[in-house]
């Protein structure tokens, strides 16, 4: 597909086909692990939406969907580590099995906070599903229960991931040219 924003991409990390295979594999694991259980999938807005849509429609479980929006104080690329919930879930989660769905696990600040917050509110279990894992930047002890791939510390965009709210609509994941964000 020809898109004018393609020119800002240095190289493609994961093609549409590769992302589809990743979604097949992760959804397959989730279907096996939660067989016979009810599952509440919680998408962390906004970055997770494309990945979540691909995972969710591959699930054959009895599952429900909700969304949460978290934000760290501060701006730009560096996370401050202090997280607030800007939009909360609507579902009563007491005794429920939750799967937090994210596009990327970076410092871990967001998911570390959200996981504990949801456990504190009575969830029976909270697991993490992240498309991408960037372990080199981790500040909190959190690892994904399900993930697609580990990525180096480069600026990845597309398939939901943004730079300054742009590039989420790229159907693949690519590395942004440094001159775009320098
Ligand atoms: C990104 C991403 C995760 C978070 C990961 O969200 O979607 O939620 O950062 O970073 P962390 O592991 O360092 O906490 P962002 O705040 O950019 O918002 P977005 O989802 O709307 O793009």
Backbone and ligand atoms as CSV (ligand in chain L), in Angstrom:
chain,resi,resn,atom,element,x,y,z
A,1,UNK,N,N,0.852,-1.199,0.000
A,1,UNK,CA,C,0.000,0.000,0.000
A,1,UNK,C,C,0.889,1.250,0.000
A,2,UNK,N,N,0.531,2.221,-0.836
A,2,UNK,CA,C,1.308,3.462,-0.877
A,2,UNK,C,C,0.755,4.452,0.140
A,3,UNK,N,N,1.599,4.877,1.074
A,3,UNK,CA,C,1.177,5.880,2.047
A,3,UNK,C,C,2.240,6.962,2.082
A,4,UNK,N,N,1.812,8.200,2.173
A,4,UNK,CA,C,2.788,9.288,2.131
A,4,UNK,C,C,3.720,9.290,3.337
A,5,UNK,N,N,3.283,8.670,4.459
A,5,UNK,CA,C,4.142,8.657,5.648
A,5,UNK,C,C,5.222,7.565,5.580
A,6,UNK,N,N,5.125,6.704,4.563
A,6,UNK,CA,C,6.165,5.666,4.402
A,6,UNK,C,C,7.561,6.269,4.302
A,7,UNK,N,N,7.640,7.443,3.738
A,7,UNK,CA,C,8.950,8.072,3.502
A,7,UNK,C,C,9.678,8.406,4.803
A,8,UNK,N,N,8.967,8.457,5.900
A,8,UNK,CA,C,9.592,8.772,7.194
A,8,UNK,C,C,10.153,7.535,7.895
A,9,UNK,N,N,9.990,6.389,7.279
A,9,UNK,CA,C,10.417,5.129,7.900
A,9,UNK,C,C,11.781,4.705,7.372
A,10,UNK,N,N,12.695,4.452,8.300
A,10,UNK,CA,C,14.049,4.041,7.906
A,10,UNK,C,C,14.063,2.598,7.410
A,11,UNK,N,N,13.449,1.708,8.188
A,11,UNK,CA,C,13.338,0.312,7.744
A,11,UNK,C,C,12.167,-0.366,8.439
A,12,UNK,N,N,11.662,-1.388,7.787
A,12,UNK,CA,C,10.526,-2.120,8.341
A,12,UNK,C,C,11.041,-3.206,9.280
A,13,UNK,N,N,10.451,-3.264,10.481
A,13,UNK,CA,C,10.835,-4.303,11.454
A,13,UNK,C,C,9.939,-5.523,11.339
A,14,UNK,N,N,8.622,-5.289,11.227
A,14,UNK,CA,C,7.663,-6.390,11.101
A,14,UNK,C,C,6.647,-6.051,10.017
A,15,UNK,N,N,6.548,-6.934,9.042
A,15,UNK,CA,C,5.592,-6.736,7.952
A,15,UNK,C,C,4.186,-7.092,8.424
A,16,UNK,N,N,3.202,-6.747,7.612
A,16,UNK,CA,C,1.815,-7.102,7.929
A,16,UNK,C,C,1.679,-8.613,8.117
A,17,UNK,N,N,2.357,-9.356,7.250
A,17,UNK,CA,C,2.266,-10.818,7.314
A,17,UNK,C,C,2.882,-11.339,8.621
A,18,UNK,N,N,4.012,-10.775,8.992
A,18,UNK,CA,C,4.653,-11.197,10.245
A,18,UNK,C,C,3.795,-10.841,11.460
A,19,UNK,N,N,3.150,-9.687,11.408
A,19,UNK,CA,C,2.288,-9.280,12.522
A,19,UNK,C,C,1.072,-10.200,12.626
A,20,UNK,N,N,0.600,-10.647,11.486
A,20,UNK,CA,C,-0.530,-11.566,11.478
A,20,UNK,C,C,-0.129,-12.917,12.097
A,21,UNK,N,N,1.064,-13.369,11.791
A,21,UNK,CA,C,1.562,-14.624,12.372
A,21,UNK,C,C,1.746,-14.480,13.882
A,22,UNK,N,N,2.258,-13.323,14.304
A,22,UNK,CA,C,2.422,-13.063,15.737
A,22,UNK,C,C,1.058,-13.129,16.432
A,23,UNK,N,N,0.056,-12.484,15.836
A,23,UNK,CA,C,-1.287,-12.486,16.433
A,23,UNK,C,C,-1.841,-13.918,16.502
A,24,UNK,N,N,-1.617,-14.706,15.458
A,24,UNK,CA,C,-2.064,-16.113,15.460
A,24,UNK,C,C,-1.443,-16.861,16.642
A,25,UNK,N,N,-0.141,-16.686,16.811
A,25,UNK,CA,C,0.578,-17.433,17.851
A,25,UNK,C,C,0.139,-17.020,19.250
A,26,UNK,N,N,0.046,-15.709,19.476
A,26,UNK,CA,C,-0.324,-15.237,20.814
A,26,UNK,C,C,-1.765,-15.647,21.132
A,27,UNK,N,N,-2.664,-15.446,20.200
A,27,UNK,CA,C,-4.073,-15.802,20.447
A,27,UNK,C,C,-4.205,-17.302,20.706
A,28,UNK,N,N,-3.403,-18.081,20.000
A,28,UNK,CA,C,-3.427,-19.528,20.216
A,28,UNK,C,C,-3.031,-19.891,21.638
A,29,UNK,N,N,-1.995,-19.219,22.137
A,29,UNK,CA,C,-1.558,-19.482,23.527
A,29,UNK,C,C,-2.640,-19.070,24.524
A,30,UNK,N,N,-3.257,-17.920,24.281
A,30,UNK,CA,C,-4.295,-17.431,25.198
A,30,UNK,C,C,-5.495,-18.376,25.187
A,31,UNK,N,N,-5.889,-18.813,24.006
A,31,UNK,CA,C,-7.019,-19.747,23.904
A,31,UNK,C,C,-6.745,-21.031,24.682
A,32,UNK,N,N,-5.510,-21.489,24.639
A,32,UNK,CA,C,-5.151,-22.708,25.376
A,32,UNK,C,C,-5.140,-22.448,26.882
A,33,UNK,N,N,-4.488,-21.366,27.275
A,33,UNK,CA,C,-4.286,-21.096,28.707
A,33,UNK,C,C,-5.585,-20.780,29.452
A,34,UNK,N,N,-6.525,-20.157,28.775
A,34,UNK,CA,C,-7.769,-19.734,29.456
A,34,UNK,C,C,-8.960,-20.623,29.094
A,35,UNK,N,N,-8.695,-21.766,28.528
A,35,UNK,CA,C,-9.784,-22.667,28.121
A,35,UNK,C,C,-10.724,-22.938,29.304
A,36,UNK,N,N,-12.007,-22.751,29.094
A,36,UNK,CA,C,-12.991,-23.021,30.153
A,36,UNK,C,C,-13.165,-21.881,31.134
A,37,UNK,N,N,-12.388,-20.804,30.968
A,37,UNK,CA,C,-12.493,-19.655,31.869
A,37,UNK,C,C,-13.078,-18.456,31.129
A,38,UNK,N,N,-13.634,-17.541,31.930
A,38,UNK,CA,C,-14.072,-16.265,31.356
A,38,UNK,C,C,-12.897,-15.302,31.406
A,39,UNK,N,N,-12.759,-14.506,30.379
A,39,UNK,CA,C,-11.618,-13.583,30.310
A,39,UNK,C,C,-12.100,-12.174,29.998
A,40,UNK,N,N,-11.540,-11.215,30.728
A,40,UNK,CA,C,-11.780,-9.807,30.399
A,40,UNK,C,C,-10.489,-9.240,29.809
A,41,UNK,N,N,-10.554,-8.889,28.547
A,41,UNK,CA,C,-9.407,-8.283,27.883
A,41,UNK,C,C,-9.501,-6.769,28.054
A,42,UNK,N,N,-8.435,-6.185,28.586
A,42,UNK,CA,C,-8.421,-4.737,28.822
A,42,UNK,C,C,-7.355,-4.103,27.930
A,43,UNK,N,N,-7.800,-3.352,26.957
A,43,UNK,CA,C,-6.876,-2.661,26.067
A,43,UNK,C,C,-6.409,-1.363,26.694
A,44,UNK,N,N,-5.096,-1.150,26.654
A,44,UNK,CA,C,-4.534,0.102,27.179
A,44,UNK,C,C,-4.438,1.080,25.999
A,45,UNK,N,N,-5.293,2.093,26.046
A,45,UNK,CA,C,-5.371,3.050,24.941
A,45,UNK,C,C,-4.175,4.009,24.966
A,46,UNK,N,N,-3.792,4.522,23.781
A,46,UNK,CA,C,-4.408,4.209,22.503
A,46,UNK,C,C,-3.608,3.166,21.711
A,47,UNK,N,N,-2.346,3.041,22.076
A,47,UNK,CA,C,-1.427,2.273,21.239
A,47,UNK,C,C,-1.815,0.837,20.958
A,48,UNK,N,N,-2.612,0.246,21.852
A,48,UNK,CA,C,-2.904,-1.185,21.720
A,48,UNK,C,C,-3.986,-1.506,20.695
A,49,UNK,N,N,-4.710,-0.506,20.185
A,49,UNK,CA,C,-5.981,-0.806,19.510
A,49,UNK,C,C,-5.863,-1.716,18.291
A,50,UNK,N,N,-4.838,-1.532,17.487
A,50,UNK,CA,C,-4.748,-2.331,16.258
A,50,UNK,C,C,-4.374,-3.778,16.617
A,51,UNK,N,N,-3.385,-3.909,17.464
A,51,UNK,CA,C,-2.956,-5.236,17.925
A,51,UNK,C,C,-4.108,-5.935,18.651
A,52,UNK,N,N,-4.769,-5.195,19.525
A,52,UNK,CA,C,-5.886,-5.750,20.287
A,52,UNK,C,C,-6.973,-6.272,19.350
A,53,UNK,N,N,-7.289,-5.494,18.323
A,53,UNK,CA,C,-8.330,-5.917,17.378
A,53,UNK,C,C,-7.938,-7.235,16.705
A,54,UNK,N,N,-6.662,-7.371,16.415
A,54,UNK,CA,C,-6.199,-8.606,15.776
A,54,UNK,C,C,-6.204,-9.790,16.736
A,55,UNK,N,N,-5.844,-9.542,17.991
A,55,UNK,CA,C,-5.852,-10.618,18.983
A,55,UNK,C,C,-7.292,-11.009,19.329
A,56,UNK,N,N,-8.104,-10.003,19.617
A,56,UNK,CA,C,-9.431,-10.253,20.183
A,56,UNK,C,C,-10.300,-11.108,19.261
A,57,UNK,N,N,-10.238,-10.830,17.969
A,57,UNK,CA,C,-11.107,-11.602,17.064
A,57,UNK,C,C,-10.552,-12.988,16.768
A,58,UNK,N,N,-9.384,-13.286,17.285
A,58,UNK,CA,C,-8.843,-14.649,17.164
A,58,UNK,C,C,-9.137,-15.482,18.411
A,59,UNK,N,N,-9.740,-14.868,19.427
A,59,UNK,CA,C,-10.019,-15.608,20.657
A,59,UNK,C,C,-11.330,-16.384,20.510
A,60,UNK,N,N,-11.282,-17.614,20.961
A,60,UNK,CA,C,-12.468,-18.464,20.879
A,60,UNK,C,C,-13.083,-18.664,22.265
A,61,UNK,N,N,-12.653,-17.849,23.212
A,61,UNK,CA,C,-13.081,-17.983,24.610
A,61,UNK,C,C,-14.363,-17.197,24.848
A,62,UNK,N,N,-14.904,-17.376,26.061
A,62,UNK,CA,C,-15.992,-16.524,26.532
A,62,UNK,C,C,-15.318,-15.266,27.062
A,63,UNK,N,N,-15.237,-14.218,26.248
A,63,UNK,CA,C,-14.479,-13.055,26.713
A,63,UNK,C,C,-15.198,-11.739,26.492
A,64,UNK,N,N,-14.813,-10.804,27.307
A,64,UNK,CA,C,-15.359,-9.452,27.265
A,64,UNK,C,C,-14.215,-8.479,27.026
A,65,UNK,N,N,-14.607,-7.256,26.692
A,65,UNK,CA,C,-13.606,-6.261,26.308
A,65,UNK,C,C,-13.844,-4.950,27.050
A,66,UNK,N,N,-12.780,-4.364,27.522
A,66,UNK,CA,C,-12.873,-3.036,28.140
A,66,UNK,C,C,-11.580,-2.281,27.821
A,67,UNK,N,N,-11.578,-1.006,28.175
A,67,UNK,CA,C,-10.421,-0.160,27.858
A,67,UNK,C,C,-10.033,0.694,29.042
A,68,UNK,N,N,-8.758,1.019,29.090
A,68,UNK,CA,C,-8.256,1.908,30.131
A,68,UNK,C,C,-7.227,2.840,29.473
A,69,UNK,N,N,-7.159,4.047,29.957
A,69,UNK,CA,C,-6.137,4.972,29.461
A,69,UNK,C,C,-5.274,5.430,30.632
A,70,UNK,N,N,-3.984,5.234,30.498
A,70,UNK,CA,C,-3.050,5.660,31.536
A,70,UNK,C,C,-2.088,6.667,30.929
A,71,UNK,N,N,-1.577,7.492,31.780
A,71,UNK,CA,C,-0.631,8.473,31.281
A,71,UNK,C,C,0.430,8.728,32.344
A,72,UNK,N,N,1.655,8.961,31.881
A,72,UNK,CA,C,2.683,9.322,32.857
A,72,UNK,C,C,2.847,10.835,32.825
A,73,UNK,N,N,3.113,11.398,33.988
A,73,UNK,CA,C,3.397,12.829,34.025
A,73,UNK,C,C,4.639,13.079,33.186
A,74,UNK,N,N,4.807,14.296,32.756
A,74,UNK,CA,C,5.954,14.608,31.925
A,74,UNK,C,C,5.572,14.466,30.467
A,75,UNK,N,N,6.524,14.702,29.603
A,75,UNK,CA,C,6.189,14.679,28.188
A,75,UNK,C,C,7.305,14.017,27.398
A,76,UNK,N,N,6.971,13.739,26.142
A,76,UNK,CA,C,7.976,13.236,25.218
A,76,UNK,C,C,8.332,11.786,25.444
A,77,UNK,N,N,9.528,11.442,25.076
A,77,UNK,CA,C,9.990,10.067,24.991
A,77,UNK,C,C,10.252,9.478,26.367
A,78,UNK,N,N,10.679,10.311,27.319
A,78,UNK,CA,C,11.064,9.793,28.624
A,78,UNK,C,C,9.865,9.727,29.566
A,79,UNK,N,N,9.645,8.578,30.147
A,79,UNK,CA,C,8.564,8.394,31.102
A,79,UNK,C,C,9.039,8.839,32.486
A,80,UNK,N,N,8.157,9.510,33.236
A,80,UNK,CA,C,8.531,9.978,34.577
A,80,UNK,C,C,8.364,8.882,35.617
A,81,UNK,N,N,7.563,7.865,35.280
A,81,UNK,CA,C,7.331,6.785,36.222
A,81,UNK,C,C,6.121,6.999,37.106
A,82,UNK,N,N,5.556,8.185,37.111
A,82,UNK,CA,C,4.350,8.441,37.907
A,82,UNK,C,C,3.143,8.361,36.987
A,83,UNK,N,N,2.316,7.352,37.255
A,83,UNK,CA,C,1.225,7.035,36.328
A,83,UNK,C,C,-0.126,7.482,36.903
A,84,UNK,N,N,-0.972,8.007,36.039
A,84,UNK,CA,C,-2.362,8.273,36.434
A,84,UNK,C,C,-3.299,7.582,35.446
A,85,UNK,N,N,-4.478,7.208,35.942
A,85,UNK,CA,C,-5.501,6.640,35.063
A,85,UNK,C,C,-6.373,7.787,34.565
A,86,UNK,N,N,-6.384,7.984,33.249
A,86,UNK,CA,C,-7.157,9.089,32.666
A,86,UNK,C,C,-8.554,8.658,32.260
A,87,UNK,N,N,-8.686,7.390,31.869
A,87,UNK,CA,C,-10.001,6.822,31.561
A,87,UNK,C,C,-10.018,5.422,32.142
A,88,UNK,N,N,-10.990,5.170,32.997
A,88,UNK,CA,C,-11.010,3.885,33.695
A,88,UNK,C,C,-11.902,2.865,32.970
A,89,UNK,N,N,-11.759,1.605,33.368
A,89,UNK,CA,C,-12.643,0.550,32.866
A,89,UNK,C,C,-14.050,0.739,33.438
A,90,UNK,N,N,-15.044,0.140,32.753
A,90,UNK,CA,C,-16.440,0.216,33.205
A,90,UNK,C,C,-16.874,-1.058,33.927
A,91,UNK,N,N,-16.062,-2.108,33.800
A,91,UNK,CA,C,-16.466,-3.434,34.251
A,91,UNK,C,C,-16.146,-3.661,35.733
A,92,UNK,N,N,-17.035,-4.391,36.413
A,92,UNK,CA,C,-16.737,-4.850,37.773
A,92,UNK,C,C,-15.757,-6.016,37.649
A,93,UNK,N,N,-14.555,-5.841,38.188
A,93,UNK,CA,C,-13.508,-6.842,37.933
A,93,UNK,C,C,-13.292,-7.807,39.093
A,94,UNK,N,N,-14.107,-7.701,40.123
A,94,UNK,CA,C,-13.902,-8.592,41.284
A,94,UNK,C,C,-14.014,-10.054,40.853
A,95,UNK,N,N,-12.964,-10.812,41.162
A,95,UNK,CA,C,-12.980,-12.240,40.848
A,95,UNK,C,C,-12.780,-12.578,39.383
A,96,UNK,N,N,-12.462,-11.594,38.558
A,96,UNK,CA,C,-12.329,-11.837,37.110
A,96,UNK,C,C,-10.864,-12.070,36.712
A,97,UNK,N,N,-10.699,-12.811,35.640
A,97,UNK,CA,C,-9.381,-12.984,35.030
A,97,UNK,C,C,-9.199,-11.899,33.973
A,98,UNK,N,N,-8.146,-11.098,34.142
A,98,UNK,CA,C,-7.910,-9.973,33.240
A,98,UNK,C,C,-6.653,-10.190,32.402
A,99,UNK,N,N,-6.722,-9.717,31.186
A,99,UNK,CA,C,-5.541,-9.705,30.326
A,99,UNK,C,C,-5.336,-8.282,29.834
A,100,UNK,N,N,-4.273,-7.660,30.317
A,100,UNK,CA,C,-3.941,-6.296,29.890
A,100,UNK,C,C,-3.223,-6.368,28.550
A,101,UNK,N,N,-3.751,-5.652,27.586
A,101,UNK,CA,C,-3.193,-5.731,26.234
A,101,UNK,C,C,-2.531,-4.406,25.863
A,102,UNK,N,N,-1.271,-4.470,25.485
A,102,UNK,CA,C,-0.466,-3.290,25.204
A,102,UNK,C,C,0.257,-3.419,23.871
A,103,UNK,N,N,0.603,-2.282,23.306
A,103,UNK,CA,C,1.437,-2.338,22.105
A,103,UNK,C,C,2.908,-2.562,22.468
A,104,UNK,N,N,3.362,-1.881,23.550
A,104,UNK,CA,C,4.782,-2.012,23.889
A,104,UNK,C,C,5.010,-1.903,25.391
A,105,UNK,N,N,5.889,-2.749,25.862
A,105,UNK,CA,C,6.347,-2.719,27.250
A,105,UNK,C,C,7.749,-2.113,27.210
A,106,UNK,N,N,7.845,-0.911,27.739
A,106,UNK,CA,C,9.081,-0.133,27.592
A,106,UNK,C,C,9.769,-0.037,28.964
A,107,UNK,N,N,9.606,1.060,29.696
A,107,UNK,CA,C,10.182,1.134,31.050
A,107,UNK,C,C,9.458,0.184,31.994
A,108,UNK,N,N,8.210,-0.143,31.654
A,108,UNK,CA,C,7.396,-0.998,32.522
A,108,UNK,C,C,6.570,-0.205,33.527
A,109,UNK,N,N,6.772,1.099,33.572
A,109,UNK,CA,C,6.063,1.912,34.571
A,109,UNK,C,C,4.540,1.804,34.426
A,110,UNK,N,N,4.042,1.882,33.212
A,110,UNK,CA,C,2.591,1.864,32.988
A,110,UNK,C,C,1.988,0.540,33.439
A,111,UNK,N,N,2.547,-0.560,32.949
A,111,UNK,CA,C,1.936,-1.859,33.253
A,111,UNK,C,C,2.185,-2.289,34.687
A,112,UNK,N,N,3.291,-1.895,35.254
A,112,UNK,CA,C,3.551,-2.213,36.669
A,112,UNK,C,C,2.464,-1.570,37.533
A,113,UNK,N,N,2.174,-0.320,37.235
A,113,UNK,CA,C,1.152,0.402,37.997
A,113,UNK,C,C,-0.246,-0.172,37.733
A,114,UNK,N,N,-0.577,-0.367,36.470
A,114,UNK,CA,C,-1.930,-0.834,36.140
A,114,UNK,C,C,-2.201,-2.223,36.701
A,115,UNK,N,N,-1.231,-3.110,36.583
A,115,UNK,CA,C,-1.415,-4.477,37.086
A,115,UNK,C,C,-1.713,-4.463,38.588
A,116,UNK,N,N,-0.910,-3.706,39.342
A,116,UNK,CA,C,-1.118,-3.653,40.788
A,116,UNK,C,C,-2.447,-2.993,41.136
A,117,UNK,N,N,-2.786,-1.948,40.390
A,117,UNK,CA,C,-4.047,-1.240,40.612
A,117,UNK,C,C,-5.245,-2.173,40.411
A,118,UNK,N,N,-5.200,-2.998,39.387
A,118,UNK,CA,C,-6.320,-3.892,39.091
A,118,UNK,C,C,-6.377,-5.058,40.077
A,119,UNK,N,N,-5.224,-5.506,40.533
A,119,UNK,CA,C,-5.192,-6.537,41.578
A,119,UNK,C,C,-5.771,-5.972,42.869
A,120,UNK,N,N,-5.372,-4.757,43.195
A,120,UNK,CA,C,-5.873,-4.111,44.419
A,120,UNK,C,C,-7.390,-3.945,44.390
A,121,UNK,N,N,-7.942,-3.847,43.190
A,121,UNK,CA,C,-9.395,-3.676,43.057
A,121,UNK,C,C,-10.144,-5.012,42.977
A,122,UNK,N,N,-9.417,-6.101,43.189
A,122,UNK,CA,C,-10.096,-7.381,43.352
A,122,UNK,C,C,-10.061,-8.347,42.185
A,123,UNK,N,N,-9.269,-8.043,41.148
A,123,UNK,CA,C,-9.174,-9.000,40.039
A,123,UNK,C,C,-8.594,-10.317,40.546
A,124,UNK,N,N,-9.106,-11.412,40.021
A,124,UNK,CA,C,-8.605,-12.744,40.414
A,124,UNK,C,C,-7.186,-12.951,39.878
A,125,UNK,N,N,-6.977,-12.509,38.649
A,125,UNK,CA,C,-5.637,-12.600,38.060
A,125,UNK,C,C,-5.487,-11.498,37.027
A,126,UNK,N,N,-4.252,-11.047,36.843
A,126,UNK,CA,C,-3.965,-10.038,35.818
A,126,UNK,C,C,-2.700,-10.468,35.084
A,127,UNK,N,N,-2.853,-10.773,33.803
A,127,UNK,CA,C,-1.688,-11.088,32.985
A,127,UNK,C,C,-1.473,-9.992,31.951
A,128,UNK,N,N,-0.301,-9.996,31.381
A,128,UNK,CA,C,0.084,-8.946,30.443
A,128,UNK,C,C,0.382,-9.531,29.064
A,129,UNK,N,N,-0.233,-8.922,28.054
A,129,UNK,CA,C,0.027,-9.295,26.671
A,129,UNK,C,C,0.529,-8.047,25.953
A,130,UNK,N,N,1.776,-8.064,25.533
A,130,UNK,CA,C,2.356,-6.907,24.856
A,130,UNK,C,C,2.906,-7.347,23.500
A,131,UNK,N,N,2.561,-6.624,22.475
A,131,UNK,CA,C,3.088,-6.974,21.160
A,131,UNK,C,C,4.619,-6.908,21.160
A,132,UNK,N,N,5.143,-5.798,21.658
A,132,UNK,CA,C,6.594,-5.605,21.652
A,132,UNK,C,C,7.130,-5.446,23.066
A,133,UNK,N,N,8.328,-5.951,23.266
A,133,UNK,CA,C,8.991,-5.847,24.564
A,133,UNK,C,C,10.360,-5.212,24.326
A,134,UNK,N,N,10.630,-4.139,25.096
A,134,UNK,CA,C,11.917,-3.443,24.975
A,134,UNK,C,C,12.629,-3.572,26.321
A,135,UNK,N,N,13.173,-4.758,26.625
A,135,UNK,CA,C,13.698,-5.019,27.974
A,135,UNK,C,C,14.874,-4.133,28.353
A,136,UNK,N,N,15.591,-3.598,27.374
A,136,UNK,CA,C,16.776,-2.786,27.690
A,136,UNK,C,C,16.421,-1.493,28.419
A,137,UNK,N,N,15.159,-1.079,28.361
A,137,UNK,CA,C,14.761,0.186,29.002
A,137,UNK,C,C,13.974,-0.021,30.295
A,138,UNK,N,N,13.903,-1.245,30.777
A,138,UNK,CA,C,13.036,-1.533,31.914
A,138,UNK,C,C,13.485,-0.841,33.201
A,139,UNK,N,N,12.525,-0.226,33.885
A,139,UNK,CA,C,12.771,0.397,35.196
A,139,UNK,C,C,12.026,-0.319,36.311
A,140,UNK,N,N,10.986,-1.074,35.956
A,140,UNK,CA,C,10.189,-1.790,36.954
A,140,UNK,C,C,10.216,-3.283,36.642
A,141,UNK,N,N,10.096,-4.123,37.700
A,141,UNK,CA,C,10.144,-5.568,37.473
A,141,UNK,C,C,8.832,-6.093,36.882
A,142,UNK,N,N,8.716,-5.999,35.596
A,142,UNK,CA,C,7.519,-6.514,34.928
A,142,UNK,C,C,7.926,-7.166,33.609
A,143,UNK,N,N,7.388,-8.358,33.389
A,143,UNK,CA,C,7.649,-9.061,32.129
A,143,UNK,C,C,6.312,-9.467,31.525
A,144,UNK,N,N,6.215,-9.499,30.216
A,144,UNK,CA,C,4.941,-9.879,29.596
A,144,UNK,C,C,4.696,-11.388,29.707
A,145,UNK,N,N,3.458,-11.753,29.969
A,145,UNK,CA,C,3.097,-13.176,29.957
A,145,UNK,C,C,2.999,-13.673,28.521
A,146,UNK,N,N,2.606,-12.772,27.643
A,146,UNK,CA,C,2.538,-13.076,26.203
A,146,UNK,C,C,3.163,-11.897,25.466
A,147,UNK,N,N,4.046,-12.179,24.516
A,147,UNK,CA,C,4.579,-11.073,23.714
A,147,UNK,C,C,4.940,-11.568,22.318
A,148,UNK,N,N,4.986,-10.587,21.417
A,148,UNK,CA,C,5.278,-10.933,20.032
A,148,UNK,C,C,6.763,-10.992,19.751
A,149,UNK,N,N,7.481,-9.944,20.164
A,149,UNK,CA,C,8.908,-9.884,19.863
A,149,UNK,C,C,9.595,-8.876,20.761
A,150,UNK,N,N,10.884,-9.124,20.991
A,150,UNK,CA,C,11.695,-8.129,21.684
A,150,UNK,C,C,12.297,-7.199,20.639
A,151,UNK,N,N,12.379,-5.924,21.001
A,151,UNK,CA,C,12.930,-4.958,20.053
A,151,UNK,C,C,14.057,-4.175,20.715
A,152,UNK,N,N,15.015,-3.721,19.893
A,152,UNK,CA,C,16.097,-2.900,20.441
A,152,UNK,C,C,15.577,-1.509,20.789
A,153,UNK,N,N,16.423,-0.711,21.415
A,153,UNK,CA,C,16.020,0.627,21.836
A,153,UNK,C,C,16.072,1.586,20.647
A,154,UNK,N,N,15.108,1.424,19.753
A,154,UNK,CA,C,14.978,2.307,18.595
A,154,UNK,C,C,13.544,2.806,18.561
A,155,UNK,N,N,13.289,3.856,17.792
A,155,UNK,CA,C,11.965,4.476,17.777
A,155,UNK,C,C,11.050,3.738,16.805
A,156,UNK,N,N,10.202,2.879,17.365
A,156,UNK,CA,C,9.321,2.071,16.519
A,156,UNK,C,C,7.933,2.701,16.425
A,157,UNK,N,N,7.385,2.695,15.227
A,157,UNK,CA,C,6.043,3.248,14.983
A,157,UNK,C,C,5.257,2.328,14.060
A,158,UNK,N,N,3.947,2.567,14.015
A,158,UNK,CA,C,3.065,1.823,13.126
A,158,UNK,C,C,2.253,0.788,13.879
A,159,UNK,N,N,1.173,0.300,13.235
A,159,UNK,CA,C,0.336,-0.748,13.827
A,159,UNK,C,C,-0.114,-0.335,15.230
A,160,UNK,N,N,-0.466,0.942,15.383
A,160,UNK,CA,C,-0.921,1.460,16.671
A,160,UNK,C,C,0.091,2.328,17.389
A,161,UNK,N,N,1.366,2.077,17.153
A,161,UNK,CA,C,2.405,2.848,17.854
A,161,UNK,C,C,2.626,4.191,17.157
A,162,UNK,N,N,2.752,5.227,17.970
A,162,UNK,CA,C,2.826,6.576,17.397
A,162,UNK,C,C,4.137,7.285,17.685
A,163,UNK,N,N,4.352,8.340,16.916
A,163,UNK,CA,C,5.256,9.406,17.340
A,163,UNK,C,C,4.440,10.687,17.237
A,164,UNK,N,N,4.228,11.351,18.369
A,164,UNK,CA,C,3.453,12.584,18.391
A,164,UNK,C,C,2.079,12.382,17.733
A,165,UNK,N,N,1.455,11.233,18.038
A,165,UNK,CA,C,0.113,10.855,17.574
A,165,UNK,C,C,0.042,10.494,16.090
A,166,UNK,N,N,1.184,10.482,15.384
A,166,UNK,CA,C,1.168,10.114,13.963
A,166,UNK,C,C,1.709,8.691,13.790
A,167,UNK,N,N,1.497,8.145,12.629
A,167,UNK,CA,C,2.022,6.842,12.178
A,167,UNK,C,C,1.276,5.633,12.743
A,168,UNK,N,N,0.259,5.839,13.568
A,168,UNK,CA,C,-0.467,4.685,14.115
A,168,UNK,C,C,-1.116,3.860,13.001
A,169,UNK,N,N,-1.438,4.519,11.886
A,169,UNK,CA,C,-2.163,3.863,10.799
A,169,UNK,C,C,-1.286,3.082,9.835
A,170,UNK,N,N,0.025,3.100,10.030
A,170,UNK,CA,C,0.869,2.244,9.188
A,170,UNK,C,C,0.507,0.786,9.451
A,171,UNK,N,N,0.336,-0.024,8.416
A,171,UNK,CA,C,-0.067,-1.415,8.641
A,171,UNK,C,C,1.074,-2.322,9.094
A,172,UNK,N,N,2.281,-1.799,9.080
A,172,UNK,CA,C,3.461,-2.554,9.516
A,172,UNK,C,C,4.128,-1.797,10.672
A,173,UNK,N,N,5.179,-2.391,11.270
A,173,UNK,CA,C,5.958,-1.685,12.281
A,173,UNK,C,C,7.325,-1.348,11.696
A,174,UNK,N,N,7.687,-0.080,11.809
A,174,UNK,CA,C,8.955,0.356,11.251
A,174,UNK,C,C,9.720,1.214,12.231
A,175,UNK,N,N,10.975,1.450,11.883
A,175,UNK,CA,C,11.817,2.341,12.685
A,175,UNK,C,C,11.799,3.719,12.038
A,176,UNK,N,N,11.499,4.704,12.853
A,176,UNK,CA,C,11.381,6.069,12.367
A,176,UNK,C,C,12.762,6.652,12.075
A,177,UNK,N,N,12.847,7.412,10.983
A,177,UNK,CA,C,14.113,8.087,10.673
A,177,UNK,C,C,14.436,9.078,11.785
A,178,UNK,N,N,15.660,9.080,12.283
A,178,UNK,CA,C,16.018,9.965,13.404
A,178,UNK,C,C,15.718,11.444,13.126
A,179,UNK,N,N,15.833,11.872,11.867
A,179,UNK,CA,C,15.605,13.309,11.596
A,179,UNK,C,C,14.169,13.734,11.852
A,180,UNK,N,N,13.269,12.786,11.983
A,180,UNK,CA,C,11.864,13.136,12.265
A,180,UNK,C,C,11.691,13.578,13.721
A,181,UNK,N,N,12.453,12.957,14.626
A,181,UNK,CA,C,12.240,13.271,16.044
A,181,UNK,C,C,13.423,13.988,16.702
A,182,UNK,N,N,14.523,14.133,15.966
A,182,UNK,CA,C,15.680,14.842,16.569
A,182,UNK,C,C,15.389,16.341,16.684
L,1,LIG,C1,C,2.967,3.949,25.429
L,1,LIG,C2,C,2.549,2.498,25.286
L,1,LIG,C3,C,2.412,2.043,26.685
L,1,LIG,C4,C,3.465,2.845,27.412
L,1,LIG,C5,C,4.655,1.979,27.620
L,1,LIG,O1,O,1.825,4.704,25.632
L,1,LIG,O2,O,1.351,2.363,24.579
L,1,LIG,O3,O,1.148,2.338,27.228
L,1,LIG,O4,O,3.801,3.965,26.582
L,1,LIG,O5,O,5.668,2.694,28.242
L,1,LIG,P1,P,6.258,2.335,29.663
L,1,LIG,O6,O,6.505,0.859,29.689
L,1,LIG,O7,O,7.534,3.130,29.670
L,1,LIG,O8,O,5.307,2.785,30.712
L,1,LIG,P2,P,1.755,6.272,25.464
L,1,LIG,O9,O,1.810,6.925,26.806
L,1,LIG,O10,O,2.782,6.720,24.448
L,1,LIG,O11,O,0.289,6.511,24.914
L,1,LIG,P3,P,-0.456,5.859,23.641
L,1,LIG,O12,O,-0.757,4.412,24.000
L,1,LIG,O13,O,-1.690,6.674,23.510
L,1,LIG,O14,O,0.465,5.969,22.452
